[in-house]
Amino acid sequence: MIKKGLKVRVLAGKDKKKEGEVIEIDRENNRAKVKEINMVKKHVKTTKEKKGGIVNKESFIHLSNLKLIDEKTKNKKTMAKK
């Protein structure tokens, strides 16, 4: 199960084969935000507190396009059986 804070690899889309950490999950729509993955440009209107402009931010990715990465077995080489 994919949870916040776990490392995942993207299986499909423009960021295929990239890895990142899950920062937010939307269980209702089966989607997750991954740090530095699926970046989109968002136009923000100026308010009294914040300056407006074009901001880069992460967008949601469907959970079926993500794969958990097991940190323990990631660095091990596969050995051929004799």
ABEGO torsion letter per residue (X at the ends): XBBBGBBBBBABEAABGBBBBBABBBAAAGBBBBBGBGBBBBBBBBBAABBBEBBBBBBBBBAAABBBBBAAAAABBBBBBX
